[in-house]
Amino acid sequence: MLKFLIIFLGVGWLLGQLIRYFLRTKLAKFAQQVNEAQKEQMRAHQQNARSKDGVHVDFIPKEHQQKRNKDIEGGEYVDYEEVKE
């Protein structure tokens, strides 16, 4: 009876470990697929946004940005004309 109980517990523990291992690998694979699908969706969204807007700037060098900030203080001046109705 003791032999049966030890074997039963050993097999149960082994099956538990195997099930845990396979569930982890399947969940990791599923999470990776979801992550890739999300990235693909973001790429498609960005591609659509770029084609509609025309020019899209991803990066502005710091030197250029600092030079622009020095030149313009208090905002940009925009010339306008009043329209009377």
PEFEN-V830099 format. One record per pair of residues at least 4 apart in sequence whose ideal C-beta (glycine too) atoms are under 7 Angstrom apart, sorted by sequence separation. I is the first residue (numbers start at 1). J is the second residue. D is the distance in Angstrom with one decimal. If there is no record, write none. Layout:
i;j;d
I;J;D
I;J;D
This chain:
i;j;d
1;5;6.5
2;6;6.4
3;7;6.3
4;8;6.0
5;9;6.3
6;10;6.2
7;11;6.2
8;12;6.2
9;13;6.2
10;14;6.3
11;15;6.2
12;16;6.3
13;17;6.5
14;18;6.5
15;19;6.2
16;20;6.2
17;21;6.4
18;22;6.4
19;23;6.1
20;24;6.4
21;25;6.6
22;26;6.1
23;27;6.0
24;28;6.1
25;29;6.3
26;30;6.3
27;31;6.2
28;32;6.4
29;33;6.5
30;34;6.4
31;35;6.3
32;36;6.4
33;37;6.3
34;38;6.4
35;39;6.5
36;40;6.3
37;41;6.3
38;42;6.4
39;43;6.4
40;44;6.4
41;45;6.3
42;46;6.2
43;47;6.2
44;48;6.5
45;49;6.4
46;50;6.2
47;51;6.5
48;52;6.5
49;53;6.1
60;64;6.0
61;65;6.9
62;66;6.1
63;67;6.4
64;68;6.3
65;69;6.5
66;70;6.6
67;71;6.5
68;72;6.4
72;76;5.8
60;65;5.2
50;56;4.6
